Amino acid sequence: MYLNYFGLSEKPFSISPDPRFLYLSDKHRDGLAHLLYGTDETGSFVLLTGEVGTGKTTLCRRMLSQAPEGVTFALILNPLQTPQELLASICDEFQIDYDKEAASRKQMIDSLNKWLLENHASGDRAVVIIDEAQNLNAETLEQVRLLTNLETDSEKLLKIILIGQPELREILGRPELRQLNQRITARYHLESLSLEETHSYLHHRLKIAGATGSLFKPATIKKLHRISGGIPRIMNLICDRALTGTYGAQKQIVDTRMLQQAASEVFNQPQSPSLNRSLLAIIGGSFVALLLGGVLWNYFQLNNRYTPLPTTVTAIPVETEKESLPPVIKKIANTEDTNAENETLIAAETLPAKSASIQVLTGQQLIQSLDSNTEGNSAFETIFDIWGFDFNALQGDSACERAQQAGMQCLFAEGKLSDVIEYNLPAVLEITSRGGQLSQLVLKRILDDQLLLQMGDQESLVHTADLLSYWNGAYLLLWPSPPESKTTIRPGSLGPTVVWLRRQLDLAEGVTDAVGQYQNFYNQELKQRIMRFQVNHNLDPDGIAGEKTLIKLASAVRYGDVNVPVLAE
């Protein structure tokens, strides 16, 4: 949204782990050297740890891109596996044949050992990388240790790299894991950036994105370092919002006041000079993005004919392979990638048939219909009505304030249409006409091969490609708020919010009748349930019920006969 204004070719502060944007501070160079050491002849077992957001995954990707020839990698991104599942994943990554239906652990280890010997005989090396390794259980860690027994008289056949958060060091320090801990040949803990490195970090990312000068005042950078604690991912989140706000204010450079406002939006509360681990945990996960509902940079102006979506938005990249997506979402992803004008949605057979009275519009007709709509807040009135609320009866300067009054949470984001569809909840979409006029409509349903949209009182069907020609990527959706308006529920939490979370999971699994009393403590059992839900819904399985997890849970509870408006059954 601000690229042309600042003369940028791409977003400089995306939180996706793009190796092109990697700033190699001295700390990161040392970390990369340790990873590369794990791939050579002498390295056998390497441990890389670091706080959430310090750049571990990005370093890993840089290492993969510049590893020497003759090295084959098995990259394990989901550590929530049994020992047998881990062996199967390693064999799959190395493309080793085994009986997927009946293979035992011994048979898979034998197959792996045979392949490793052949690989070694050809002069090649094999490396297993396990990311988010702090989530490995003790039994699976023991299996990792046993894999280091695969060796010749002079060399380990399998190199292993564990990457994880600081608690991984504590886990490996337990007495029962001392055998594994003693086999680690190289360790490195990735620290946060210093103030000087923060200056260089911003300059590096802006330069890669095409900036010709600095967009942040020195005092602003100093404040950024103090607020973020030198954590790159937090800096990216704050800087992206600060640039959006600066663009909205039509200023040329980010000042300290704008940065403080952006930081308050990211953390949804005033920030103290020090940054503790609870705030770091807010932005946890490998490629995920953080988005706190109800945060606005610009309020909706209720008396305007068209109310533009706020300029503060957060991109939510969906890295899921298309083959793993449901049919509807998969087809949308293909449409967005090819931009084929004739590409359409494929909806499930269970969707209701479209009404013959609903008109099918072309992209140009859609814009004309929007131009003729004189009802200023009709899109917001519509989406509130879908959830059973009267928009005009609620108080607040913004749609999000009114949503909170109704016991709902509000999500603004910028992304692909497949992102919106995957949430499976009705959404307000912002449309840009050829003249630059902004307006909104509501995506209500997916019907057969088209999208059901509402503008004012009129419902219309539009082909996906026609919508994509005018949609600028900004969207808003509502979802039911947990008790106490919490948007992150994490292990160790206690109280009614945890009881609510357990009940929501039951409903999502089709359990409509409560059995006994629900525990009010977020224990390991609940964490495992959340992880399973996250895996089943293409989310990063971190065991934390964050906003993306809670939104998908909101649409999933319809399986428990809860009346939730969804885009597709």
Buried (B, 14 or more C-beta within 10 A) or exposed (E): BBBEEBEBEEBBBBBBBBBEBBBBBEBBEBBBEBBBBBBBEEBBBBBBBBBBBBBBBBBBBBBBEEBEEEBBBBBBBBBBBEBBEBBBBBBEBBEBEBEEEEBEBEEBBEBBBEBBEEBBEEEEBBBBBBBBBBBBBEEBBBBBBBBBEBBEEEEBBBBBBBBBBBEBBEBBEEEEBEEBBEBBBBBBBBBBBBEEBBBBBBBBBBBBBEBEEBBBBEEBBBBBBBBBBBBBBBBBBBBBBBBBBBBBBEEEEBBBEBBBBBBBBBBEEEBEEEBEEEBBBBBBBBEBBBBBBBBBBBBBBBEEEBBBBBBBBBBBBBEBEBEEBBEBBBBBBBBBEEEEEEBBBBBEEEBEEBEEEBEEBEBEBBBEBBEEBEEBBBBBBBBBEBBEBEBEEBEBEBBBBBBBEBEBBBBBBBBBBBBBBBBBBBBBBBBBBEEEBBBBBBBBBBBBBBBBBBBBEBBBBBBBBBBBBBBBBBBBBBBBBBBEEBBBBBBEBEBEBBBBBBBBBBBBBEEEEEEEEBEBBBEEEBBBBBBBBBEEBBBBBBBBBBBBBBBBBBBBBBBBEBEBBBBBE
